[in-house]
Amino acid sequence: MAWLISLNEHNLVDGFYPLDYHGTLPTDKRLIEVTDTEKERVYSIMPAYYDEADGIFKHWAPAPTLDSLKQRKKDEIAAARYDAETGGCTVDGVTIATDRGSQALLTAAVVSARLDLEFKTRWKCANGRFVTLDAMQLRAIGDAVIAHVEACFAREAELVEQIDAAQTTEDLDAIQWSM
Protein backbone atom coordinates (compact mmCIF):
# COMPACT_ATOMS: atom_id res chain seq x y z
CA MET A 1 0.00 0.00 0.00
CA ALA A 2 1.22 3.51 -0.71
CA TRP A 3 0.74 6.57 1.48
CA LEU A 4 0.86 10.33 1.26
CA ILE A 5 2.67 12.13 4.04
CA SER A 6 1.79 15.78 4.49
CA LEU A 7 4.36 18.34 5.57
CA ASN A 8 3.77 21.72 7.16
CA GLU A 9 5.61 24.89 6.17
CA HIS A 10 8.66 23.78 8.22
CA ASN A 11 8.81 20.34 6.55
CA LEU A 12 7.51 18.69 9.75
CA VAL A 13 5.29 15.66 9.18
CA ASP A 14 1.74 16.51 10.18
CA GLY A 15 -0.40 13.84 8.54
CA PHE A 16 -0.66 10.44 6.85
CA TYR A 17 -3.18 9.61 4.11
CA PRO A 18 -3.67 6.35 2.21
CA LEU A 19 -2.92 6.93 -1.46
CA ASP A 20 -6.48 5.89 -2.28
CA TYR A 21 -7.93 8.38 0.26
CA HIS A 22 -11.33 9.63 -0.96
CA GLY A 23 -11.61 12.65 1.34
CA THR A 24 -10.30 16.12 0.76
CA LEU A 25 -6.54 16.33 0.91
CA PRO A 26 -4.99 19.50 2.29
CA THR A 27 -4.15 21.94 -0.48
CA ASP A 28 -1.81 24.08 1.62
CA LYS A 29 0.50 21.16 2.47
CA ARG A 30 3.26 19.44 0.60
CA LEU A 31 2.41 15.77 0.00
CA ILE A 32 5.07 13.10 -0.47
CA GLU A 33 4.21 9.60 -1.67
CA VAL A 34 5.85 6.76 0.28
CA THR A 35 5.57 3.00 0.60
CA ASP A 36 3.86 1.31 3.54
CA THR A 37 7.29 0.39 4.93
CA GLU A 38 8.52 3.97 4.70
CA LYS A 39 5.30 5.26 6.30
CA GLU A 40 5.82 2.86 9.24
CA ARG A 41 9.45 3.99 9.60
CA VAL A 42 8.41 7.66 9.60
CA TYR A 43 5.65 6.95 12.10
CA SER A 44 8.15 5.18 14.40
CA ILE A 45 10.50 8.19 14.49
CA MET A 46 7.83 10.83 15.09
CA PRO A 47 8.12 13.71 15.41
CA ALA A 48 9.78 13.71 12.01
CA TYR A 49 10.75 16.11 9.27
CA TYR A 50 11.66 15.79 5.63
CA ASP A 51 15.29 16.61 4.93
CA GLU A 52 15.36 18.25 1.50
CA ALA A 53 19.11 17.82 1.06
CA ASP A 54 19.09 14.07 1.72
CA GLY A 55 15.58 13.40 0.46
CA ILE A 56 14.73 11.36 3.58
CA PHE A 57 12.65 11.63 6.72
CA LYS A 58 14.52 12.16 9.98
CA HIS A 59 13.59 12.37 13.64
CA TRP A 60 13.05 15.95 14.75
CA ALA A 61 13.88 17.15 18.23
CA PRO A 62 13.65 20.78 19.20
CA ALA A 63 16.86 22.46 20.28
CA PRO A 64 17.09 22.44 24.05
CA THR A 65 16.28 25.70 25.76
CA LEU A 66 18.82 27.47 27.94
CA ASP A 67 16.62 26.66 30.96
CA SER A 68 16.64 22.93 30.13
CA LEU A 69 20.43 23.03 29.63
CA LYS A 70 20.77 24.76 33.00
CA GLN A 71 18.74 21.99 34.65
CA ARG A 72 20.94 19.34 33.00
CA LYS A 73 24.06 21.14 34.27
CA LYS A 74 22.58 21.33 37.79
CA ASP A 75 21.86 17.60 37.67
CA GLU A 76 25.43 16.96 36.48
CA ILE A 77 26.87 19.09 39.28
CA ALA A 78 24.63 17.43 41.90
CA ALA A 79 25.84 14.00 40.75
CA ALA A 80 29.47 15.14 40.95
CA ARG A 81 28.85 16.59 44.42
CA TYR A 82 27.31 13.32 45.56
CA ASP A 83 30.30 11.35 44.23
CA ALA A 84 32.71 13.69 46.04
CA GLU A 85 30.63 13.73 49.22
CA THR A 86 30.35 9.95 49.43
CA GLY A 87 33.81 9.19 48.04
CA GLY A 88 35.59 9.39 51.40
CA CYS A 89 37.96 11.82 53.03
CA THR A 90 41.36 11.51 54.69
CA VAL A 91 41.85 12.31 58.35
CA ASP A 92 45.39 12.06 59.76
CA GLY A 93 46.43 9.81 56.87
CA VAL A 94 43.47 7.44 57.28
CA THR A 95 40.77 7.29 54.60
CA ILE A 96 37.32 7.48 56.15
CA ALA A 97 34.29 6.26 54.21
CA THR A 98 31.71 9.00 53.74
CA ASP A 99 28.89 7.16 52.00
CA ARG A 100 25.50 7.91 53.52
CA GLY A 101 25.50 4.75 55.66
CA SER A 102 28.97 5.48 57.02
CA GLN A 103 27.94 9.08 57.76
CA ALA A 104 25.01 7.77 59.81
CA LEU A 105 27.17 5.26 61.73
CA LEU A 106 29.79 7.91 62.39
CA THR A 107 27.15 10.35 63.63
CA ALA A 108 25.93 7.78 66.15
CA ALA A 109 29.49 7.07 67.32
CA VAL A 110 30.29 10.78 67.63
CA VAL A 111 27.15 11.35 69.71
CA SER A 112 28.29 8.55 72.03
CA ALA A 113 31.78 10.07 72.15
CA ARG A 114 30.36 13.47 73.09
CA LEU A 115 28.26 11.93 75.89
CA ASP A 116 31.01 9.66 77.26
CA LEU A 117 34.58 10.94 77.19
CA GLU A 118 35.79 7.38 77.97
CA PHE A 119 34.01 5.96 74.91
CA LYS A 120 36.11 3.74 72.61
CA THR A 121 35.17 1.72 69.57
CA ARG A 122 36.74 -0.46 66.89
CA TRP A 123 36.22 1.33 63.59
CA LYS A 124 36.56 -0.14 60.13
CA CYS A 125 38.38 2.23 57.78
CA ALA A 126 37.63 2.57 54.07
CA ASN A 127 40.63 0.32 53.28
CA GLY A 128 39.15 -2.47 55.45
CA ARG A 129 41.62 -2.00 58.28
CA PHE A 130 40.26 -1.82 61.85
CA VAL A 131 41.47 0.79 64.30
CA THR A 132 40.52 1.55 67.88
CA LEU A 133 39.28 5.09 68.27
CA ASP A 134 38.75 6.98 71.50
CA ALA A 135 36.23 9.75 72.09
CA MET A 136 38.58 12.57 71.07
CA GLN A 137 39.62 10.79 67.85
CA LEU A 138 36.00 10.10 66.95
CA ARG A 139 35.08 13.71 67.53
CA ALA A 140 37.97 14.86 65.32
CA ILE A 141 36.95 12.42 62.58
CA GLY A 142 33.34 13.51 62.91
CA ASP A 143 34.34 17.16 62.61
CA ALA A 144 36.46 16.38 59.54
CA VAL A 145 33.66 14.44 57.84
CA ILE A 146 31.18 17.22 58.59
CA ALA A 147 33.61 19.75 57.11
CA HIS A 148 34.09 17.53 54.04
CA VAL A 149 30.35 17.13 53.45
CA GLU A 150 29.69 20.84 54.05
CA ALA A 151 32.47 21.78 51.60
CA CYS A 152 30.91 19.56 48.92
CA PHE A 153 27.49 21.17 49.35
CA ALA A 154 28.99 24.67 49.52
CA ARG A 155 30.81 24.04 46.22
CA GLU A 156 27.61 22.77 44.62
CA ALA A 157 25.79 25.91 45.82
CA GLU A 158 28.50 28.14 44.27
CA LEU A 159 28.23 26.33 40.95
CA VAL A 160 24.42 26.45 40.96
CA GLU A 161 24.65 30.23 41.39
CA GLN A 162 26.97 30.35 38.37
CA ILE A 163 24.55 28.16 36.40
CA ASP A 164 21.62 30.43 37.27
CA ALA A 165 23.65 33.46 36.13
CA ALA A 166 24.78 31.85 32.85
CA GLN A 167 23.56 33.66 29.74
CA THR A 168 24.84 31.30 27.02
CA THR A 169 25.59 27.64 26.41
CA GLU A 170 29.28 28.59 26.39
CA ASP A 171 28.86 29.98 29.92
CA LEU A 172 27.33 26.65 30.98
CA ASP A 173 30.03 24.58 29.30
CA ALA A 174 32.68 26.49 31.27
CA ILE A 175 31.13 25.42 34.60
CA GLN A 176 32.80 22.23 35.81
CA TRP A 177 32.89 20.42 39.13
CA SER A 178 36.11 20.80 41.08
CA MET A 179 36.97 20.92 44.72
C-alpha positions as CSV (number, residue, x, y, z in Angstrom):
1,M,0.0,0.0,0.0
2,A,1.2,3.5,-0.7
3,W,0.7,6.6,1.5
4,L,0.9,10.3,1.3
5,I,2.7,12.1,4.0
6,S,1.8,15.8,4.5
7,L,4.4,18.3,5.6
8,N,3.8,21.7,7.2
9,E,5.6,24.9,6.2
10,H,8.7,23.8,8.2
11,N,8.8,20.3,6.5
12,L,7.5,18.7,9.7
13,V,5.3,15.7,9.2
14,D,1.7,16.5,10.2
15,G,-0.4,13.8,8.5
16,F,-0.7,10.4,6.9
17,Y,-3.2,9.6,4.1
18,P,-3.7,6.4,2.2
19,L,-2.9,6.9,-1.5
20,D,-6.5,5.9,-2.3
21,Y,-7.9,8.4,0.3
22,H,-11.3,9.6,-1.0
23,G,-11.6,12.6,1.3
24,T,-10.3,16.1,0.8
25,L,-6.5,16.3,0.9
26,P,-5.0,19.5,2.3
27,T,-4.2,21.9,-0.5
28,D,-1.8,24.1,1.6
29,K,0.5,21.2,2.5
30,R,3.3,19.4,0.6
31,L,2.4,15.8,0.0
32,I,5.1,13.1,-0.5
33,E,4.2,9.6,-1.7
34,V,5.8,6.8,0.3
35,T,5.6,3.0,0.6
36,D,3.9,1.3,3.5
37,T,7.3,0.4,4.9
38,E,8.5,4.0,4.7
39,K,5.3,5.3,6.3
40,E,5.8,2.9,9.2
41,R,9.4,4.0,9.6
42,V,8.4,7.7,9.6
43,Y,5.7,6.9,12.1
44,S,8.1,5.2,14.4
45,I,10.5,8.2,14.5
46,M,7.8,10.8,15.1
47,P,8.1,13.7,15.4
48,A,9.8,13.7,12.0
49,Y,10.7,16.1,9.3
50,Y,11.7,15.8,5.6
51,D,15.3,16.6,4.9
52,E,15.4,18.2,1.5
53,A,19.1,17.8,1.1
54,D,19.1,14.1,1.7
55,G,15.6,13.4,0.5
56,I,14.7,11.4,3.6
57,F,12.6,11.6,6.7
58,K,14.5,12.2,10.0
59,H,13.6,12.4,13.6
60,W,13.0,16.0,14.8
61,A,13.9,17.1,18.2
62,P,13.7,20.8,19.2
63,A,16.9,22.5,20.3
64,P,17.1,22.4,24.1
65,T,16.3,25.7,25.8
66,L,18.8,27.5,27.9
67,D,16.6,26.7,31.0
68,S,16.6,22.9,30.1
69,L,20.4,23.0,29.6
70,K,20.8,24.8,33.0
71,Q,18.7,22.0,34.7
72,R,20.9,19.3,33.0
73,K,24.1,21.1,34.3
74,K,22.6,21.3,37.8
75,D,21.9,17.6,37.7
76,E,25.4,17.0,36.5
77,I,26.9,19.1,39.3
78,A,24.6,17.4,41.9
79,A,25.8,14.0,40.8
80,A,29.5,15.1,40.9
81,R,28.9,16.6,44.4
82,Y,27.3,13.3,45.6
83,D,30.3,11.4,44.2
84,A,32.7,13.7,46.0
85,E,30.6,13.7,49.2
86,T,30.3,9.9,49.4
87,G,33.8,9.2,48.0
88,G,35.6,9.4,51.4
89,C,38.0,11.8,53.0
90,T,41.4,11.5,54.7
91,V,41.8,12.3,58.4
92,D,45.4,12.1,59.8
93,G,46.4,9.8,56.9
94,V,43.5,7.4,57.3
95,T,40.8,7.3,54.6
96,I,37.3,7.5,56.1
97,A,34.3,6.3,54.2
98,T,31.7,9.0,53.7
99,D,28.9,7.2,52.0
100,R,25.5,7.9,53.5
101,G,25.5,4.8,55.7
102,S,29.0,5.5,57.0
103,Q,27.9,9.1,57.8
104,A,25.0,7.8,59.8
105,L,27.2,5.3,61.7
106,L,29.8,7.9,62.4
107,T,27.2,10.3,63.6
108,A,25.9,7.8,66.2
109,A,29.5,7.1,67.3
110,V,30.3,10.8,67.6
111,V,27.1,11.3,69.7
112,S,28.3,8.6,72.0
113,A,31.8,10.1,72.2
114,R,30.4,13.5,73.1
115,L,28.3,11.9,75.9
116,D,31.0,9.7,77.3
117,L,34.6,10.9,77.2
118,E,35.8,7.4,78.0
119,F,34.0,6.0,74.9
120,K,36.1,3.7,72.6
121,T,35.2,1.7,69.6
122,R,36.7,-0.5,66.9
123,W,36.2,1.3,63.6
124,K,36.6,-0.1,60.1
125,C,38.4,2.2,57.8
126,A,37.6,2.6,54.1
127,N,40.6,0.3,53.3
128,G,39.1,-2.5,55.4
129,R,41.6,-2.0,58.3
130,F,40.3,-1.8,61.8
131,V,41.5,0.8,64.3
132,T,40.5,1.5,67.9
133,L,39.3,5.1,68.3
134,D,38.8,7.0,71.5
135,A,36.2,9.8,72.1
136,M,38.6,12.6,71.1
137,Q,39.6,10.8,67.9
138,L,36.0,10.1,67.0
139,R,35.1,13.7,67.5
140,A,38.0,14.9,65.3
141,I,37.0,12.4,62.6
142,G,33.3,13.5,62.9
143,D,34.3,17.2,62.6
144,A,36.5,16.4,59.5
145,V,33.7,14.4,57.8
146,I,31.2,17.2,58.6
147,A,33.6,19.8,57.1
148,H,34.1,17.5,54.0
149,V,30.3,17.1,53.5
150,E,29.7,20.8,54.1
151,A,32.5,21.8,51.6
152,C,30.9,19.6,48.9
153,F,27.5,21.2,49.3
154,A,29.0,24.7,49.5
155,R,30.8,24.0,46.2
156,E,27.6,22.8,44.6
157,A,25.8,25.9,45.8
158,E,28.5,28.1,44.3
159,L,28.2,26.3,41.0
160,V,24.4,26.5,41.0
161,E,24.6,30.2,41.4
162,Q,27.0,30.3,38.4
163,I,24.5,28.2,36.4
164,D,21.6,30.4,37.3
165,A,23.7,33.5,36.1
166,A,24.8,31.8,32.8
167,Q,23.6,33.7,29.7
168,T,24.8,31.3,27.0
169,T,25.6,27.6,26.4
170,E,29.3,28.6,26.4
171,D,28.9,30.0,29.9
172,L,27.3,26.7,31.0
173,D,30.0,24.6,29.3
174,A,32.7,26.5,31.3
175,I,31.1,25.4,34.6
176,Q,32.8,22.2,35.8
177,W,32.9,20.4,39.1
178,S,36.1,20.8,41.1
179,M,37.0,20.9,44.7
